Amino acid sequence: MAKAFASAGDMSEKTVSFTQVGEGLYAFTAEGDPNTGVIIGDDSVMIVEAQATPRLARKVIDCVRSVTDKPISHLVMTHYHAVRVLGASAYGAPQVIMSDTARAMVAERGQEDWDSEFDRFPRLFQGHDEIPGLTWPTMTFSDRVSVYLGRRRVDIMHLGRAHTAGDAVIWVPDEEVMFTGDIVEYRSACYCGDGHFGDWPVTLAEIAAYAPQAIAPGRGDALVGADMVAEAIASTADFVESTYRPAARVVARGGTLRDAWDAVRAECDPKFSDYAIYEHCLPFNVARAYDEARGIDTPRIWTAARDKELWTALQD
């Protein structure tokens, strides 16, 4: 009997945590669901990641209002995925910031991603009728840009390809805290369906070079302290490399996608099967690793139909 498609069977409400990761800095987390960051400046607030719907975004806003009444002036998206960006309208009319590449990905594949993620994550898209449409930035950057929230400087940077081609990280230098989006995860599977396996470990090393004292990751608990940060960066690198290596070996010997599936499971299951959304991510991760090992540099666009076809072919 086939497993339920993606996270379709995960309908239980998650417990929200709102953790301080630095002075005026918070991580909104929910047991492996997408995280959101909060940066409080002198006069206003920056939000990192909008959530999937206005309904979920209002949970973030409630937490923000528990610690400050300052207006929300900026909304930064670390990448283009629907579960990160489609709740943007709940925040009013802030400046919406993405990398140039992330904006291009909205144009190229944003609607397809929305359609496919809607089927993958029915719980996250409860209240989807409030979403007014795709989320577009009002400001983009190439390599880096600094935003001042009064005296507090926030650096928004593209350090390299990883989870997607257009990933951004947000660095708050006065507290040595970083918001990494899905480049770093903690006890949650990395979704690699739009990933770049060869670049990802290099980008993680770029993050580690900043020596963050805390990280708000894309999924999983807030990482407070250098030891927890190092552990999460190392485990993320291990996850990425443990997914790609066996798939690349299969490709080198002329094996099939199903062979790659079996090989990746053999290496990853003993280490990561208890991670959040592990089974959800696995077919997409194997398919992308198999493609990259065959020399396909740009991830193919995921559609709702392609999702289900792949899921059936591998999970059956």
C-alpha positions, 0 to 999 in steps of 0.5 A: 500500500502506498504511503500518503502523498508528501505531508498530506497525512500530517494534519496535527497542529504544531506547538509554536515557540518564540525564542530570543536568539539575541537582543531584539532578535527572535525565532518563531518555530513550530516543530519542524514547520517553516520558521520565521525570524524577527529583527527589532530595530530602533523604530521598526521591525524586520520579518524574515520569511512570511509563512505560507498563508496570512492565517499563519502569518498572523500567528507570527504577528501575535508573537511580535506584538507580545514583545514590541508595538513597533511597525513592521517595515521590512519583510525579507524572503530568503528564497521563493518557495510558496510556504515561505512567501505567500503569507506576505499580505498579512504584514501590511505594506512593508518593503519586500526584499529578495535576491535578484535570482529569487525574484527571477525564480518567482517569475519562472516557476512561482505559480507551479511551486504554489500549485505543487506545495498546495498539494504537498502541505494541506495543513499549512495552506489552510486559509489559502483563500486569503492569499491574493496572489504571488508575492513579488519583491519591491526591492532586490539585490545581487550580492548584498545590501545593508538595511538600517533599522535606526542604528541597527544594521542588517546585512542581507547577503547571497553567499552562494547556491544551496537550498535554491539558486537564490538563497539569502542569509540575514546577518545582524552584526551587533549580536552576531546572529544569522537567519539562514532560511533553509540553508541550515536545518536542525533535526529536520530534513533538508528539502533538496528538490531545487538544491545545488548539492555541489555548492551547498557545503561551500555555502555552509562553510561561508556561513560558518566563517561568520562564527554566528553565536546563534542561528534561526534555521529554516526548520527546527529549534533555534540554535543558541550558542556556538556549539549548537550552531556548529552541530547544526551546520555539520549535520546539515552538511552531512545530510546533503552529502549523504544524499548526493554521494550514493546517487552520484555513485549510481549514476557513475555506474549507469544505474536508474533513478530507482537504484539511486532511491535504494542507495540513498535510503541505505545511507540516510535512513540510519542517520536521518529517518527520525528527522521532521519531513524526512519521508516527505523530502526523500523522493524530491531529494533523490530525483534532484541528486540523480539529475545533478549527478547527470550534469543537469545544473538547473533544477527542473520545475516541480509541478503538481503532476510531476510531484505525484508521478515521482511519489508514486514511482518511488514510494510504491 
